[in-house]
Amino acid sequence: MKTISVSAHFDGERIHLDERVELSPRARLIVTILPDADEERDDWFQAAMQRFNEAYNEDEEDYPLDSIIEKNPNYEGI
């Protein structure tokens, strides 16, 4: 049999393949445990927020409007 990758999940007792695959009784398998998707998303969010806070902290200098070289015609602000 050729090497394939199949997603699976754990129900608390058993590992279940998410696709139907015909396996021989002594098929060799490799199981890789992936990190929780929410945990990884939270890590990326924390990293993004840290960089955002560094870029837009209270000590950041405000730029006057006359420093804008080309104004955005779609901007509805001041």
Legacy VTK file of the C-alpha trace (Angstrom):
# vtk DataFile Version 3.0
C-alpha trace
ASCII
DATASET POLYDATA
POINTS 78 float
0.000 0.000 0.000
1.299 3.488 -0.789
1.825 6.042 1.990
-1.178 8.299 2.580
-2.222 10.848 5.221
-5.691 10.702 6.729
-7.174 13.080 9.294
-8.570 11.520 12.455
-9.976 12.467 15.846
-9.957 11.078 19.376
-13.316 10.645 21.126
-11.823 10.208 24.581
-11.456 6.442 24.218
-10.497 5.585 20.641
-8.875 7.136 17.590
-11.272 7.317 14.615
-10.178 7.911 11.024
-12.238 10.680 9.401
-12.177 8.860 6.040
-12.874 5.268 5.171
-9.587 3.479 4.456
-9.074 -0.225 3.804
-6.258 -1.458 6.063
-4.662 -4.851 6.279
-4.610 -6.449 9.774
-0.928 -5.631 10.313
-0.852 -2.212 8.631
1.888 0.022 10.015
0.685 3.457 11.109
2.209 6.678 12.398
0.044 8.803 14.685
0.873 12.511 15.030
-0.847 14.520 17.750
-1.558 18.055 16.552
-1.848 21.068 18.868
-5.295 22.390 19.645
-6.274 24.777 16.838
-7.622 27.310 19.344
-4.338 27.267 21.278
-2.345 28.048 18.137
-4.808 30.773 17.130
-4.512 32.318 20.606
-0.721 32.309 20.334
-0.883 34.140 16.988
-3.425 36.598 18.387
-1.205 37.371 21.399
1.812 37.933 19.138
-0.208 40.246 16.873
-1.578 42.229 19.812
1.912 42.652 21.266
3.187 44.089 17.969
0.066 46.276 17.629
0.584 47.694 21.131
4.251 48.379 20.374
3.302 50.270 17.201
0.382 52.242 18.684
1.297 52.877 22.305
0.583 56.138 24.166
4.164 57.335 23.642
3.843 57.114 19.848
4.163 60.501 18.158
1.035 61.798 16.404
1.594 62.983 12.861
-0.058 66.255 11.814
-2.476 66.181 8.876
-0.234 68.500 6.838
2.429 65.736 6.807
0.214 63.723 4.443
1.593 63.952 0.913
-1.367 62.450 -0.905
-4.806 62.463 0.718
-7.190 59.523 0.387
-10.312 60.854 -1.404
-12.421 58.101 0.219
-11.428 59.044 3.793
-14.414 60.540 5.624
-12.523 61.743 8.701
-11.169 65.191 9.433
LINES 1 79
78 0 1 2 3 4 5 6 7 8 9 10 11 12 13 14 15 16 17 18 19 20 21 22 23 24 25 26 27 28 29 30 31 32 33 34 35 36 37 38 39 40 41 42 43 44 45 46 47 48 49 50 51 52 53 54 55 56 57 58 59 60 61 62 63 64 65 66 67 68 69 70 71 72 73 74 75 76 77
